[in-house]
Amino acid sequence: MPARLKDLVVDAGDHQALADWWCAALGYERRRTLGQSPRPPEWPVAIHHPQDAGPVIWFNPVPEPKTGKNRVHFDVWGDTEELLGLGATLVRRRDREIEWDVLADPEGNEFCVFSPRREARVPGPGGVVR
């Protein structure tokens, strides 16, 4: 049986703040376990989409800062200007070579931003586009 992706995990210097930033950026919420007391603040933080429309993302506290280029990164559909307004940093603007913007979150983790999908307009009966 092939492996299946379970969760994504991001190391962070301030895991609480970075989890909150990604919640705002993605429309995610902190994952809570009903009937259990809140987790201690030094523990990893899990966030998820409220309708489970995406993977769970964990933010693990680590003492060392990010020092190099990401080997894995997120690709998101979104509005670059909104993400910049939330505190992202522009790394590279889309151009003739790439069709996306490259941004970095507040801890310097790069991610790619693609323009939101537009509904496909499909020809219907008689060739009429709907």
C-alpha positions as CSV (number, residue, x, y, z in Angstrom):
1,M,0.0,0.0,0.0
2,P,1.4,3.4,-0.9
3,A,2.0,6.0,1.8
4,R,-0.6,8.8,2.1
5,L,0.0,12.4,3.2
6,K,-1.3,12.9,6.7
7,D,-0.3,16.5,7.8
8,L,2.1,19.2,6.9
9,V,4.6,20.4,9.6
10,V,6.5,23.8,9.7
11,D,9.3,24.6,12.2
12,A,9.0,28.1,13.6
13,G,10.8,30.3,16.0
14,D,7.5,31.8,17.2
15,H,5.1,28.9,16.4
16,Q,2.1,30.6,18.1
17,A,2.4,33.8,16.0
18,L,3.2,31.9,12.7
19,A,0.2,29.6,13.2
20,D,-2.0,32.7,13.7
21,W,-0.5,34.4,10.6
22,W,-1.3,31.3,8.4
23,C,-4.8,31.1,9.9
24,A,-5.4,34.6,8.6
25,A,-3.7,34.0,5.3
26,L,-5.6,30.7,4.5
27,G,-8.9,31.2,6.4
28,Y,-7.9,28.3,8.7
29,E,-8.6,28.0,12.4
30,R,-6.7,26.5,15.3
31,R,-7.7,22.9,15.7
32,R,-9.3,22.2,19.1
33,T,-10.1,18.9,20.7
34,L,-13.5,18.9,22.3
35,G,-13.6,17.9,25.9
36,Q,-9.9,18.4,26.5
37,S,-8.1,21.3,28.3
38,P,-6.1,23.7,26.1
39,R,-2.6,22.6,25.1
40,P,0.3,24.3,26.9
41,P,1.6,27.2,24.8
42,E,5.0,25.6,24.3
43,W,3.4,22.6,22.5
44,P,3.1,22.5,18.7
45,V,0.0,24.2,17.2
46,A,-2.3,22.5,14.7
47,I,-4.4,24.6,12.3
48,H,-7.1,23.3,9.9
49,H,-9.6,24.6,7.4
50,P,-13.1,24.9,9.1
51,Q,-14.7,22.6,6.5
52,D,-11.7,20.3,6.2
53,A,-11.0,21.6,2.7
54,G,-7.2,21.3,3.1
55,P,-4.5,19.6,5.1
56,V,-3.9,20.0,8.8
57,I,-0.7,22.1,9.3
58,W,1.3,21.9,12.5
59,F,3.7,24.6,13.7
60,N,6.5,23.2,15.8
61,P,8.6,25.4,18.1
62,V,12.3,25.3,17.3
63,P,15.2,27.4,18.8
64,E,17.1,28.0,15.6
65,P,16.1,30.5,12.8
66,K,15.5,29.5,9.2
67,T,18.9,29.7,7.4
68,G,18.5,28.6,3.8
69,K,16.1,28.2,0.9
70,N,13.0,26.0,1.6
71,R,13.3,22.5,0.2
72,V,9.5,22.2,0.4
73,H,7.0,25.1,0.1
74,F,3.3,25.9,-0.1
75,D,1.6,26.8,-3.4
76,V,-1.6,28.8,-2.7
77,W,-4.4,30.4,-4.7
78,G,-4.8,33.9,-3.4
79,D,-4.4,37.6,-3.7
80,T,-0.8,38.7,-3.4
81,E,-1.6,42.2,-2.2
82,E,-3.8,40.9,0.6
83,L,-1.0,38.6,1.7
84,L,1.4,41.4,1.6
85,G,-1.0,43.4,3.7
86,L,-1.0,40.6,6.3
87,G,2.8,40.9,6.6
88,A,4.2,38.7,3.9
89,T,7.3,39.9,2.0
90,L,7.6,39.9,-1.7
91,V,10.5,37.8,-2.9
92,R,9.8,37.8,-6.7
93,R,6.9,39.2,-8.7
94,R,5.4,37.1,-11.5
95,D,7.0,37.9,-14.9
96,R,7.6,36.4,-18.3
97,E,9.4,33.4,-16.7
98,I,7.0,32.5,-14.0
99,E,3.2,32.8,-13.7
100,W,3.1,33.3,-9.9
101,D,4.4,35.6,-7.2
102,V,6.9,34.3,-4.6
103,L,6.3,35.6,-1.1
104,A,7.8,34.8,2.3
105,D,5.8,34.5,5.5
106,P,6.9,36.5,8.6
107,E,9.6,33.9,9.4
108,G,11.0,33.9,5.9
109,N,9.4,30.7,4.6
110,E,8.9,31.1,0.9
111,F,5.5,30.2,-0.8
112,C,4.1,30.7,-4.2
113,V,0.8,32.7,-4.9
114,F,-1.3,31.9,-7.9
115,S,-4.1,34.0,-9.1
116,P,-7.5,32.6,-8.0
117,R,-9.0,30.2,-10.5
118,R,-11.8,31.6,-12.7
119,E,-14.7,29.4,-13.4
120,A,-14.2,27.6,-16.7
121,R,-16.5,28.8,-19.4
122,V,-17.5,25.7,-21.3
123,P,-19.4,25.7,-24.7
124,G,-22.9,24.2,-24.2
125,P,-25.4,23.0,-26.8
126,G,-25.0,24.7,-30.1
127,G,-21.6,26.1,-29.1
128,V,-23.0,28.7,-26.7
129,V,-20.5,29.6,-24.0
130,R,-22.1,29.5,-20.5
